[in-house]
Amino acid sequence: MVKLALVSAAYPPYSFGGIDMQTYDLAHGLSHEGVDVTVFCGYAKQPTLKQEDRNLGICRLPLYDAPPRVLWFQLKNLNYFKNNLRNFDLIHTQHSSGSAIGLVKKRIGKPWIVSFHDHQLRRLLIALSSKPWDMNLGDMLFFTAGYPLFEFMTRIEIKYADHYIACGLSGLEDYIRFSKMDVNKTTLIKNGIDLAKIELAARSFKETRNDHEQDSGLTIFTCGRLYTSKGIQYLIRAMPNVVKNFPDVHLKIFGKGPLHSRLQTLINALELSSNVSLEGHVPYDRLMYELSKCDLTVFPSLIEVGASLAVMEAMGFRKTVVAFKYPFTMEIIDHLRTGYVVQPKQVEELGEAICVLLRDRKLREKLGENARSKIISDHNWNDAIKKYIQVYRNVIEARK
């Protein structure tokens, strides 16, 4: 049995970002396959280990809850890593959560794998191409001032890690191009989802609902952290045209972040308060329930980690996804077959696409069925888990 240390600064239930949820699913999937996993993550005043089941332990470590969290997480716990990770057969870190391990790798003496997600240079390019009024100060500092730090961390990981896992093809291509990633030390394992998990979550929340709580009219769903990179501002700007054609439509935006007040101001300025609501952060089971019963989903992200977890969840529920045409989007959405794509940042085109799909229920159902088939064939989490285990075995064997 492989004894694995899985390191990620953030981990549910304290955060529910794409990487956080991927770490959660990975940890549970591996443990069910007999891998002995301990997750090292943040949000504790002192190291605290909790055994969730026979093969899965969660070790909470101190984390200074201010950007850049991944840096403070590593600096605060570097000595702990140095003294405790040597007890494992293998170390697997999420990108930027464990780069400092490269500085003490010889002391630890164990093979090290890094999962790489979206490249930080892409985030910098988003900031440089965005209008100032679409970003707040914290948003801008993260994308611009944070770039040298994250680039430095990436270089450490690429230099010292024994193997890399790329979570999406577009991300892999960026790392090869911008960071000279060695393809001979890299395995592509596309993001996936557990269909049974999301369906159970939606069903569990549905049982708590009352009949009078049912929504009326057409509902559009989107979710994500309220950052510029999620593109929510473009969706809101597209809504006046949608409301003109569908007066009873309701766009629900789930998530929190630094752009909340700015997005609310935009909603008020466009007189959309009756049709658009910022729902904030909600429990995962409610999020899945809201997704399962909506009529249409829109994810106007400007950058994602390969196939977006939220997009895959929507497709898993047979929902048509409208998204901007980027390489990471085209990895999973085939226009008018498994979803609907429009040119990036084109507000008028985005609004027209939403109207086309709201008018045509049969088209939505056809695309939704194709979308679920795509998830089952190409993004099945159980298949991904087997690939992770094989990588672990290969890396351990190569070090013998």
C-alpha positions in Angstrom: 0.0 0.0 0.0 1.3 3.5 -1.0 1.6 5.9 1.9 0.9 9.3 0.4 1.2 12.9 1.7 -1.2 15.2 -0.2 -0.5 18.9 0.3 -2.9 21.7 -0.5 -3.1 25.0 1.4 -6.9 25.0 1.1 -9.3 22.1 1.6 -13.1 21.8 2.3 -15.0 22.7 4.3 -13.2 26.0 4.8 -12.9 26.6 1.0 -14.6 25.3 -2.1 -12.5 26.5 -5.0 -11.8 24.2 -8.0 -8.4 23.0 -6.7 -9.7 22.6 -3.2 -12.6 20.4 -4.4 -10.2 18.5 -6.7 -8.0 17.7 -3.7 -11.0 16.6 -1.7 -12.2 14.2 -4.5 -8.6 13.0 -5.1 -8.1 12.2 -1.4 -11.3 10.3 -1.0 -11.0 8.5 -4.3 -7.5 7.3 -3.5 -8.5 6.2 0.0 -11.3 4.1 -1.4 -8.8 2.4 -3.7 -6.7 1.4 -0.7 -4.1 4.2 -0.8 -3.1 5.4 2.7 -3.6 9.2 2.3 -2.9 12.1 4.7 -4.0 15.6 3.5 -1.9 18.4 4.9 -3.9 21.7 4.6 -4.5 24.9 6.4 -7.0 26.6 8.8 -5.9 25.4 12.3 -4.1 27.2 15.1 -1.8 24.2 15.6 -1.2 20.9 13.9 -4.3 18.7 14.3 -4.8 15.3 12.8 -8.2 13.8 12.3 -8.8 10.3 10.9 -11.8 10.5 8.5 -11.7 6.8 7.7 -9.3 3.9 7.7 -7.2 5.2 4.8 -7.7 8.9 5.1 -6.4 11.4 7.6 -6.7 15.2 7.5 -3.8 17.2 9.1 -4.8 20.8 9.7 -1.9 23.2 9.9 -1.5 27.0 10.8 -2.4 29.3 7.9 -2.2 33.1 7.9 -5.5 34.0 6.3 -4.3 36.8 4.0 -2.9 36.8 0.4 -0.8 35.1 -0.7 -2.1 32.3 1.5 -0.1 29.6 -0.2 3.2 31.4 0.6 2.3 31.9 4.3 1.1 28.3 4.5 4.5 27.0 3.4 6.7 29.4 5.4 4.7 28.8 8.6 4.9 25.0 8.2 8.2 24.3 6.5 9.8 22.8 9.6 6.8 20.7 10.1 7.0 19.4 6.6 10.7 18.8 6.9 10.2 16.7 10.0 7.0 14.8 9.2 6.9 14.2 5.4 9.8 11.8 5.5 7.4 9.3 7.1 5.6 8.9 3.7 6.4 7.0 0.5 5.5 9.9 -1.7 4.7 13.6 -1.6 2.1 15.1 -3.9 1.5 18.8 -3.8 -1.0 21.1 -5.5 0.7 23.8 -7.5 2.1 26.6 -5.3 1.0 24.9 -2.1 4.3 23.0 -1.7 7.0 24.7 -3.7 9.1 25.3 -0.6 9.5 21.5 -0.3 12.0 21.8 -3.1 14.3 23.7 -0.6 14.3 20.8 1.9 13.7 17.9 -0.5 17.1 16.3 0.2 16.4 16.4 4.0 13.0 14.7 3.4 14.4 12.2 1.0 11.2 11.2 -0.7 9.9 11.4 -4.3 7.8 14.5 -5.0 5.0 15.0 -7.5 3.4 18.4 -8.4 0.0 19.0 -10.0 0.1 22.0 -12.3 -3.0 24.0 -13.0 -3.4 27.3 -14.9 -0.2 29.2 -15.7 0.2 32.5 -13.7 1.3 34.3 -16.9 -2.2 33.8 -18.3 -3.6 35.5 -15.2 -1.2 38.4 -15.7 -2.3 38.7 -19.4 -5.9 38.9 -18.2 -5.1 41.7 -15.8 -3.2 43.6 -18.5 -6.1 43.2 -21.0 -8.8 44.1 -18.6 -10.3 47.6 -18.1 -9.4 49.2 -14.7 -13.0 49.5 -13.7 -13.4 45.7 -14.0 -10.9 45.1 -11.2 -10.4 46.2 -7.6 -7.1 46.8 -6.1 -6.7 43.4 -4.5 -7.7 41.7 -7.7 -5.1 43.7 -9.6 -2.3 43.2 -7.1 -2.9 39.4 -7.1 -2.6 39.1 -10.9 0.2 41.7 -11.4 2.3 42.0 -8.3 1.8 38.4 -7.5 3.2 37.2 -10.8 6.9 37.2 -9.9 6.2 35.3 -6.7 4.2 32.6 -8.4 6.6 32.4 -11.3 9.5 31.8 -8.8 7.5 29.1 -7.0 6.8 27.4 -10.3 10.5 27.4 -11.2 11.3 25.7 -7.9 8.7 23.0 -8.5 9.8 22.3 -12.1 13.5 22.2 -11.0 13.2 19.8 -8.0 10.0 17.7 -8.5 10.4 14.2 -9.7 7.3 14.2 -11.8 4.5 16.6 -12.9 0.8 16.1 -13.4 -0.9 18.4 -15.8 -4.6 18.8 -15.1 -5.5 20.1 -18.6 -4.1 20.1 -22.1 -4.2 23.9 -22.5 -2.3 24.3 -19.1 0.2 21.7 -20.2 0.9 23.6 -23.4 1.4 26.8 -21.4 3.9 25.2 -19.0 5.9 23.7 -21.9 5.9 27.0 -23.7 6.5 29.5 -20.8 8.2 27.4 -18.2 10.1 24.8 -20.3 8.4 21.9 -18.6 10.0 18.5 -19.4 7.3 16.4 -21.1 9.2 13.2 -20.3 8.5 13.9 -16.6 4.9 14.9 -17.2 1.6 13.0 -17.2 -1.7 14.5 -18.4 -4.6 13.5 -16.2 -7.6 15.6 -17.1 -9.9 16.9 -14.3 -12.9 14.7 -13.6 -16.0 14.6 -11.4 -17.8 12.0 -9.4 -21.3 11.9 -10.8 -22.7 9.9 -7.9 -21.4 12.5 -5.4 -23.0 15.6 -7.1 -26.3 13.8 -7.6 -26.4 12.7 -3.9 -25.6 16.3 -2.8 -28.5 17.7 -4.9 -30.9 15.0 -3.7 -30.0 15.5 -0.1 -30.8 19.2 -0.2 -34.0 18.7 -2.2 -35.3 16.7 0.7 -35.1 19.8 2.9 -37.1 22.0 0.5 -40.8 23.0 0.9 -43.2 23.2 -2.0 -43.7 27.0 -1.6 -39.9 27.5 -2.1 -40.0 26.4 -5.7 -38.9 29.0 -8.2 -41.0 30.2 -11.1 -39.8 31.3 -14.5 -36.5 30.5 -16.3 -33.4 30.3 -14.2 -29.8 30.8 -15.3 -27.0 29.5 -13.0 -23.4 30.5 -12.6 -20.9 30.1 -9.8 -17.3 30.9 -8.8 -15.2 33.3 -6.9 -16.0 36.9 -7.7 -12.7 37.7 -9.4 -12.1 39.4 -12.7 -11.0 36.1 -14.2 -14.4 34.5 -13.8 -15.9 37.1 -16.2 -19.2 37.6 -14.2 -19.2 41.2 -15.2 -19.7 40.3 -18.9 -22.6 38.1 -18.0 -24.3 40.8 -16.0 -23.8 43.3 -18.9 -25.4 40.7 -21.3 -28.5 40.4 -19.1 -30.5 43.6 -20.2 -31.0 42.1 -23.7 -32.0 38.7 -22.1 -34.5 40.4 -19.8 -35.9 42.3 -22.7 -36.9 39.0 -24.3 -37.6 37.1 -21.1 -38.9 39.5 -18.5 -39.3 36.7 -15.8 -35.8 35.3 -16.2 -33.6 35.0 -13.0 -29.8 34.9 -13.0 -28.4 33.4 -9.8 -24.7 34.1 -9.1 -23.2 31.9 -6.4 -19.9 32.7 -4.8 -18.0 35.4 -2.9 -15.0 37.6 -3.6 -13.6 41.1 -3.8 -15.8 42.1 -6.7 -19.0 41.6 -4.8 -19.8 45.3 -4.2 -18.7 46.3 -7.7 -20.9 43.7 -9.3 -23.9 44.7 -7.1 -23.3 48.3 -8.2 -23.4 47.2 -11.8 -26.6 45.2 -11.3 -28.3 48.3 -9.8 -27.0 50.6 -12.5 -28.4 48.3 -15.2 -31.7 48.1 -13.3 -31.5 44.3 -13.0 -32.2 43.9 -9.3 -35.4 42.0 -10.0 -33.7 39.6 -12.4 -30.1 39.1 -11.1 -29.1 38.2 -7.6 -25.7 37.7 -5.9 -26.4 34.6 -3.7 -23.1 34.6 -2.0 -21.4 31.4 -0.7 -23.8 28.5 -0.1 -23.2 24.9 1.2 -22.2 22.5 -1.5 -25.4 20.4 -1.4 -27.5 23.5 -2.0 -25.2 24.6 -4.8 -25.6 21.2 -6.5 -29.4 21.4 -6.0 -29.6 24.8 -7.6 -27.5 23.6 -10.5 -29.6 20.5 -11.0 -32.9 22.5 -11.3 -31.8 25.5 -13.4 -32.7 25.9 -17.1 -29.3 27.1 -18.4 -25.7 27.6 -17.1 -23.3 30.3 -18.1 -19.6 30.2 -17.2 -17.9 33.3 -18.8 -14.4 32.5 -17.3 -11.3 34.1 -18.9 -9.1 31.4 -17.5 -9.6 27.9 -16.0 -7.6 24.9 -14.9 -8.2 22.7 -17.9 -11.8 21.6 -17.7 -13.5 23.7 -15.1 -15.0 21.7 -12.2 -18.1 23.8 -12.2 -18.6 23.3 -16.0 -18.2 19.6 -15.6 -20.7 19.5 -12.8 -23.2 21.3 -15.0 -22.6 18.9 -17.8 -22.9 16.0 -15.5 -26.4 17.3 -14.6 -27.3 17.4 -18.4 -27.2 21.2 -18.4 -26.2 23.2 -21.5 -23.2 25.4 -20.8 -22.5 28.7 -22.4 -18.9 29.8 -22.3 -16.3 32.0 -23.9 -14.2 30.4 -26.7 -10.8 29.7 -25.1 -8.5 26.7 -25.4 -9.4 25.4 -21.9 -13.1 25.7 -22.9 -12.7 23.8 -26.2 -11.1 20.9 -24.3 -14.5 19.9 -23.1 -17.1 21.9 -25.1 -17.7 21.2 -28.8 -19.9 24.1 -30.1 -23.5 23.0 -30.7 -22.7 19.4 -29.7 -21.8 19.4 -26.0 -22.4 23.1 -25.3 -22.4 26.6 -26.8 -19.4 28.9 -27.1 -19.1 32.6 -28.0 -16.2 34.9 -28.7 -14.5 36.2 -25.5 -15.8 39.3 -23.8 -18.5 39.9 -26.5 -21.4 40.9 -24.4 -23.9 41.3 -27.2 -23.1 37.8 -28.6 -23.3 36.3 -25.2 -26.7 37.8 -24.6 -27.9 36.5 -28.0 -26.6 33.0 -27.3 -28.5 32.9 -24.0 -31.7 34.0 -25.7 -31.3 31.4 -28.4 -31.0 28.6 -25.8 -33.8 29.9 -23.6 -36.2 29.8 -26.6 -35.2 26.3 -27.7 -35.8 23.7 -24.9 -35.2 20.8 -27.3 -31.8 22.2 -28.2 -30.9 22.6 -24.5 -31.9 19.0 -23.8 -30.0 17.7 -26.8 -26.8 19.5 -25.8 -27.3 18.5 -22.2 -27.5 14.8 -23.0 -24.4 15.1 -25.2 -22.6 16.9 -22.4 -23.3 14.2 -19.8 -22.0 11.6 -22.3 -18.8 13.6 -22.7 -18.3 13.6 -18.9 -18.8 9.9 -18.7 -16.5 9.1 -21.5 -13.6 11.6 -21.0 -13.9 13.0 -17.4 -14.8 10.1 -15.2 -13.2 10.5 -11.8 -12.9 6.8 -11.2 -10.7 6.5 -14.3 -8.6 9.4 -13.3 -8.0 7.9 -9.8 -6.5 4.8 -11.5 -4.2 7.0 -13.5 -3.0 8.8 -10.4 -2.2 5.5 -8.7 -0.2 4.3 -11.7 1.8 7.5 -11.7 2.5 7.1 -8.0 3.7 3.5 -8.5 5.9 4.4 -11.4 7.6 7.3 -9.6 8.2 5.2 -6.4 9.6 2.3 -8.5 11.9 4.7 -10.4 13.5 5.9 -7.2 14.4 2.4 -6.0 
